[in-house]
Amino acid sequence: MTAATGARPGGPLRLAVLLSGSGRTLENLLERIAAGRLAARVERVVSSRADVRGVRVAARAGIPVDVLPPVPDAAAWSTAVFDCCRAAGADLVVMAGFLHLLAIPADFAGRVVNIHPALLPAFGGKGFHGLHVHRAVIARGCTVSGCTVHLVDNEYDHGRVLLQRTVPVLADDTPESLAARVFAAECVALPEAIARFAAAGPP
């Protein structure tokens, strides 16, 4: 087992990836896996929407995709999502631009992580996603932002912080330019956190 790549004696870490949008984070993980920089395998993708690029990214990579739009019965929907993860034999569930609150079942406690485009606990919670986060950071006059990988519990952006990476906020930043800088940090932070999980096991 090596912390650098997340290799395990039992083989690559099996991932289930949850998404709601473009799939850029999924692409980053797949690229690092293909390059031998992350000893993991994406076994399944679960999307909350059918009409998003992330579904096409998964399909092109030959990854099974389940499309599960949210339903009024949130508990039943959460159960359906994690049933897909169980069926895939996932060691770790990765929220990669997944915009919905889930009820984490006992058998997945400590095995669900999220990447958030700010330094939690600042600029987190319901409604703080995408450019909404970066607009708020700039409006507040912050000089530093970044990203956070954290464990997921039953509240938005609330679980224990696993890893953070910082980036500067420049005087002439727009939400879009700041978003690009933060996403570059995310592309490093999330694979590193996954590798640490593989090396150490669930927290």
C-alpha positions as CSV (number, residue, x, y, z in Angstrom):
1,M,0.0,0.0,0.0
2,T,1.4,3.4,-0.9
3,A,0.0,6.8,0.2
4,A,1.2,8.4,-3.0
5,T,-1.2,6.5,-5.3
6,G,-3.7,5.0,-2.8
7,A,-2.7,1.4,-3.8
8,R,-4.1,-1.3,-1.5
9,P,-3.1,-4.9,-1.1
10,G,-6.7,-5.9,-2.2
11,G,-6.5,-3.9,-5.4
12,P,-7.7,-0.5,-6.5
13,L,-10.2,1.5,-4.3
14,R,-13.7,1.0,-5.7
15,L,-15.5,4.3,-6.2
16,A,-19.1,5.3,-6.8
17,V,-19.3,8.9,-8.1
18,L,-22.4,11.0,-7.6
19,L,-22.9,14.0,-9.9
20,S,-25.4,16.5,-11.1
21,G,-23.6,18.4,-13.8
22,S,-20.7,18.6,-16.2
23,G,-18.6,15.7,-14.9
24,R,-15.3,17.7,-14.8
25,T,-14.4,16.2,-11.5
26,L,-15.2,12.7,-12.7
27,E,-13.0,13.4,-15.8
28,N,-10.1,14.5,-13.5
29,L,-10.4,11.3,-11.5
30,L,-10.5,9.1,-14.6
31,E,-7.5,10.9,-16.1
32,R,-5.4,10.3,-12.9
33,I,-6.5,6.7,-12.7
34,A,-5.5,6.1,-16.4
35,A,-2.2,7.8,-15.8
36,G,-1.4,5.5,-12.9
37,R,-1.5,8.4,-10.4
38,L,-4.5,7.1,-8.4
39,A,-5.0,3.4,-7.6
40,A,-8.8,3.5,-7.9
41,R,-11.5,2.4,-10.2
42,V,-14.9,4.1,-10.8
43,E,-17.4,1.3,-10.6
44,R,-20.6,3.3,-11.0
45,V,-21.8,6.8,-11.6
46,V,-25.1,8.0,-10.1
47,S,-26.5,11.2,-11.6
48,S,-29.5,13.2,-10.4
49,R,-30.1,14.4,-13.9
50,A,-30.2,12.6,-17.3
51,D,-29.4,15.6,-19.5
52,V,-26.0,16.5,-18.2
53,R,-22.5,16.1,-19.6
54,G,-21.4,14.0,-16.7
55,V,-23.6,11.2,-17.8
56,R,-22.0,11.3,-21.3
57,V,-18.5,11.3,-19.7
58,A,-19.3,8.2,-17.8
59,A,-20.9,6.5,-20.8
60,R,-17.8,7.2,-23.0
61,A,-15.6,5.7,-20.3
62,G,-17.8,2.5,-20.2
63,I,-18.9,3.2,-16.6
64,P,-22.4,2.0,-15.7
65,V,-24.7,5.0,-15.0
66,D,-27.8,5.2,-12.9
67,V,-30.0,8.3,-13.4
68,L,-32.1,8.9,-10.2
69,P,-33.9,12.3,-10.3
70,P,-34.9,13.4,-6.8
71,V,-38.3,12.5,-5.6
72,P,-40.5,14.0,-2.8
73,D,-39.7,11.0,-0.5
74,A,-36.1,12.0,0.3
75,A,-35.5,9.0,2.5
76,A,-36.6,6.6,-0.2
77,W,-34.5,8.4,-2.8
78,S,-31.4,8.3,-0.5
79,T,-31.9,4.6,-0.1
80,A,-32.1,4.1,-3.9
81,V,-28.9,6.1,-4.4
82,F,-27.0,4.0,-1.8
83,D,-28.5,0.8,-3.2
84,C,-26.7,1.6,-6.4
85,C,-23.4,2.2,-4.5
86,R,-23.8,-1.1,-2.7
87,A,-24.5,-3.0,-5.9
88,A,-21.2,-1.6,-7.3
89,G,-19.3,-2.8,-4.2
90,A,-18.1,0.8,-3.6
91,D,-15.5,1.3,-0.9
92,L,-15.9,5.1,-1.1
93,V,-18.7,7.3,-2.4
94,V,-17.5,10.5,-4.0
95,M,-19.8,13.5,-4.4
96,A,-18.5,15.3,-7.5
97,G,-20.7,18.3,-8.1
98,F,-23.7,16.5,-6.6
99,L,-26.2,19.2,-5.5
100,H,-28.5,17.3,-3.2
101,L,-28.7,16.4,0.5
102,L,-28.7,12.6,1.2
103,A,-29.4,10.6,4.3
104,I,-26.2,8.7,4.9
105,P,-26.9,5.1,6.0
106,A,-25.0,3.5,8.8
107,D,-22.9,1.2,6.5
108,F,-21.6,4.2,4.6
109,A,-20.9,6.4,7.6
110,G,-17.3,7.7,7.1
111,R,-17.2,6.5,3.5
112,V,-18.8,9.4,1.7
113,V,-16.7,12.5,0.7
114,N,-17.5,15.7,-1.0
115,I,-15.4,18.4,-2.7
116,H,-16.5,22.0,-1.9
117,P,-15.2,25.1,-3.7
118,A,-14.5,27.1,-0.6
119,L,-12.7,26.9,2.7
120,L,-15.3,25.4,5.0
121,P,-16.9,26.3,7.3
122,A,-17.0,29.6,5.4
123,F,-19.2,29.8,2.4
124,G,-20.9,26.5,2.9
125,G,-24.5,25.3,3.3
126,K,-27.6,25.1,1.1
127,G,-27.3,27.3,-2.0
128,F,-23.6,27.7,-1.8
129,H,-22.4,25.9,-5.0
130,G,-20.7,26.8,-8.2
131,L,-20.4,30.5,-9.0
132,H,-22.7,31.4,-6.1
133,V,-19.7,30.5,-3.8
134,H,-17.2,32.6,-5.7
135,R,-19.4,35.6,-6.0
136,A,-19.9,35.5,-2.2
137,V,-16.1,35.2,-1.6
138,I,-15.4,38.2,-3.8
139,A,-18.2,40.3,-2.4
140,R,-16.9,39.6,1.1
141,G,-13.5,41.0,0.2
142,C,-11.6,37.8,1.0
143,T,-8.0,37.6,-0.1
144,V,-7.8,33.8,0.1
145,S,-10.2,31.1,-1.0
146,G,-9.7,27.4,-1.9
147,C,-11.4,24.0,-1.7
148,T,-12.3,21.5,1.0
149,V,-12.6,17.8,0.9
150,H,-14.8,16.7,3.8
151,L,-16.8,13.7,5.1
152,V,-20.5,13.9,4.3
153,D,-23.1,13.7,7.0
154,N,-26.8,14.6,7.1
155,E,-26.2,18.4,6.8
156,Y,-25.0,20.4,3.8
157,D,-21.2,20.9,3.9
158,H,-21.0,20.0,7.5
159,G,-18.9,16.8,8.0
160,R,-15.3,16.6,9.2
161,V,-12.7,18.4,7.1
162,L,-10.2,15.9,5.6
163,L,-8.1,18.2,3.4
164,Q,-8.0,21.8,2.3
165,R,-6.0,23.7,-0.4
166,T,-5.8,27.5,-0.6
167,V,-5.6,29.8,-3.6
168,P,-5.3,33.6,-3.7
169,V,-8.2,35.9,-4.5
170,L,-6.8,38.5,-6.9
171,A,-7.9,42.2,-7.0
172,D,-9.2,41.8,-10.5
173,D,-10.9,38.4,-10.1
174,T,-14.3,37.6,-11.5
175,P,-16.3,34.7,-10.2
176,E,-15.3,32.8,-13.3
177,S,-11.6,33.5,-12.9
178,L,-11.6,32.6,-9.3
179,A,-13.7,29.4,-10.0
180,A,-11.0,28.3,-12.5
181,R,-8.2,28.7,-9.9
182,V,-10.2,26.9,-7.2
183,F,-11.1,24.1,-9.6
184,A,-7.4,23.6,-10.4
185,A,-6.8,23.1,-6.6
186,E,-9.8,20.7,-6.5
187,C,-8.2,18.6,-9.2
188,V,-5.2,18.0,-6.8
189,A,-7.0,17.9,-3.5
190,L,-9.7,15.3,-4.2
191,P,-7.4,12.6,-5.6
192,E,-5.0,13.2,-2.7
193,A,-7.8,12.8,-0.2
194,I,-9.0,9.6,-2.0
195,A,-5.4,8.2,-1.9
196,R,-5.2,9.0,1.9
197,F,-8.5,7.2,2.4
198,A,-7.2,4.1,0.6
199,A,-4.0,4.2,2.6
200,A,-5.5,4.6,6.0
201,G,-9.0,3.2,5.6
202,P,-12.2,4.9,6.7
203,P,-11.7,7.7,9.4
